[in-house]
Amino acid sequence: MRYGVVRALAGGVVALGASGLLGGCGALGGGPGEVCIDTKKAFQQYITQVRSVPASDPAQWRQATDKLAGRLDDLAAKADDDDLEKALKSEADRLRAAAPAVGTGDVAQLNTVMKEIPARIGKACE
């Protein structure tokens, strides 16, 4: 995997972390609030996991991305809010679509998804 590709993924992960993903979660109580908080935790765990994976082993990145997609599906099933459920399912699908390319070292699609997630899920968590 080329260094530039690794940097692209790192940029997406940094953008996700710096954007304050789901910043409104703490203000919500019950229902969507719990799902939003759990979603934020899932992304934090993903970021930690991806940062620890060597660039020379993109298969592990794919596994982590697939796992995050599955976690978002699980959280969507728990969501009482239709907008949040749809946002979580949509992002899970987008992550799942990006995962095969990540497994070969191409993170362009994943980078795009990661840059857009804060707005897409964050809006549903407001």
JOGI-V850193 format. One line per field, one symbol per residue. ss: DSSP state (2 for helix, 1 for strand, 0 for the rest). phi: phi as a letter, one per 30 degrees, with the letter a starting at -180 (. if undefined). A space follows every 50 residues. Layout:
ss: ???
phi: ???
This chain:
ss: 00222222222222222200000022200002222222222222222222 22000002222222222222222222220002222222222222222222 22200002222222222222222200
phi: .ddddddddedddddddddiehededdcchheedddddddddddddeddd dcddddbdddddedddddedddddddddddcdddedddddddddddddee dddcjcceddededdceedddeddcd
